[in-house]
């Protein structure tokens, strides 16, 4: 696991009406501060990768659909610098993922339904000074193979 990345298993409280689940609480060690809460939808087969931040942390949760999430540690001072981590998240595996600043991240939509993701950040988006840096999905530094492996 990449240093500083946090995964939280979601507990669903189910009954005959449906379910309830707490996602992020202020008494947990997930966010250092609240910046923004956003919603994203991506269609089947889409790869959204890679980007990273120098200042903000992200917390991701896939509400609908399923995704293959890929993380790559760009932080030179990190004990896991240069390491890749893959997480499978979504309806079939409800997890909260905290991505620290300096860790490149992206995802591929799995299956035939869109993914809907809620994400929190520790800083609000600043259009005049965006903390948003991009790498191509096939960047040779990360060199990740996005193809499905039939096992």
C-alpha angles and dihedrals in degrees: 000000000000113000112263096013112125129199122194122192111224119232115213119205103208132190137152091287096056129268144299126209133179110224109178127004130189091234093061128089096240108099124035088204139343119260111155143344117216142177127217134182124196129184128235115288094017119139114201105188151181126002136132141184131227096204112020134069121214130213114201131197124173108215096182135019127010133275142189105227119200124196127188123189110229095169109117093203094050121107087224096049109151095017125129125215126191124200129183109213140168141069092341094047112024107201136155111225122198112200115194124218111275095036113111113223141184142146145215122219110239125207130006101299129078121255121236114201132190114201136183126202133196092227132041116243112265110200092194091052109018117191089213124120124177138213123179118259087244097042109157091224090065095028095188120173107222095187118117112253110222105214 
